[in-house]
Amino acid sequence: MTEQIDFGSLAPALAFVARLAELHPGLTAPSLTFSGIFPNRVSLCMDSAPEIEAWREALHIPTENVNFSVGADGQMRVGFDAEVSGIEFHAFARFATKQEEAAA
């Protein structure tokens, strides 16, 4: 069993995200996940590729870090993994293709 860390260990990641909110208040609010196992990891779940792009730009992540894939459910997935100021970011968005939207 993996040992859990204390809440205070999340302070650097929480502070970084709070500062980012102050610097970029217009960013779309993602679903955020902080880990009790990996205190410097933040997962960002968004709804669209443009949201991923806005966050990528705000974090100054190189475009080479962006990846595209198709999930097992057939949905497109776009995202990036990068470290910024000691904080690991895992960002992704899953969305239907235009063909899937037209069929719905």
C-alpha positions in Angstrom: 0.0 0.0 0.0 1.3 3.5 -0.9 1.8 5.9 2.0 -0.3 9.1 1.9 1.4 12.4 2.5 0.1 15.3 4.6 -2.0 18.1 3.2 0.8 20.6 3.7 2.9 18.8 1.1 0.5 20.0 -1.6 1.2 23.7 -0.7 3.7 24.3 -3.6 1.3 22.9 -6.2 -1.7 24.7 -4.7 0.2 28.0 -4.5 1.4 27.7 -8.1 -2.1 27.2 -9.4 -3.5 30.0 -7.2 -0.8 32.4 -8.6 -1.6 31.2 -12.1 -5.3 32.1 -11.5 -4.2 35.6 -10.4 -2.0 36.1 -13.5 -4.4 34.6 -16.0 -8.0 35.1 -14.6 -9.5 34.6 -18.1 -8.4 31.0 -18.5 -11.2 28.5 -18.6 -11.5 26.7 -15.2 -10.5 23.1 -15.6 -11.3 20.2 -13.3 -8.2 20.0 -11.1 -6.9 17.0 -9.4 -4.1 17.1 -6.8 -2.4 13.9 -5.7 -2.0 12.6 -2.1 0.8 10.4 -3.5 2.6 12.8 -5.9 2.4 16.2 -4.2 3.9 18.1 -7.1 1.6 16.7 -9.8 -1.5 18.5 -11.0 -4.0 17.1 -13.5 -6.1 19.4 -15.6 -9.2 18.1 -17.4 -10.8 20.4 -20.0 -13.5 20.2 -22.6 -11.7 21.4 -25.8 -8.5 21.8 -27.7 -8.7 25.6 -27.5 -8.8 25.4 -23.7 -5.7 23.1 -23.8 -3.9 25.6 -26.1 -4.7 28.6 -23.8 -3.3 26.7 -20.7 -0.3 25.6 -22.8 0.4 29.3 -23.6 -0.1 30.5 -20.1 2.3 27.9 -18.7 4.8 28.6 -21.6 4.8 24.9 -22.6 6.5 24.2 -26.0 4.1 23.0 -28.7 6.2 19.8 -29.0 4.8 18.7 -25.7 1.2 18.6 -27.1 0.0 15.2 -28.2 -3.1 13.9 -29.9 -4.6 10.5 -29.7 -7.9 8.6 -30.1 -9.2 6.9 -27.0 -10.6 3.4 -26.7 -14.1 5.0 -26.9 -13.2 6.7 -30.2 -13.1 10.2 -28.8 -10.2 12.5 -29.7 -7.8 13.4 -26.9 -5.4 16.3 -26.9 -3.1 17.2 -24.0 0.4 17.8 -22.7 2.7 16.7 -19.9 5.3 19.2 -18.7 7.1 20.4 -15.6 6.9 24.1 -14.7 8.7 25.5 -11.7 8.9 22.0 -10.1 5.2 21.3 -10.7 4.3 18.4 -13.0 1.2 19.2 -15.2 -0.8 16.6 -16.9 -3.5 18.3 -19.0 -6.0 16.7 -21.3 -9.3 17.2 -23.1 -11.5 14.6 -24.6 -14.1 15.6 -27.2 -16.1 14.2 -30.0 -15.1 14.7 -33.6 -17.4 16.7 -36.0 -18.5 13.5 -37.6 -19.5 12.1 -34.2 -21.4 15.3 -33.3 -23.2 15.2 -36.7 -24.3 11.6 -36.1 -25.6 12.4 -32.6 
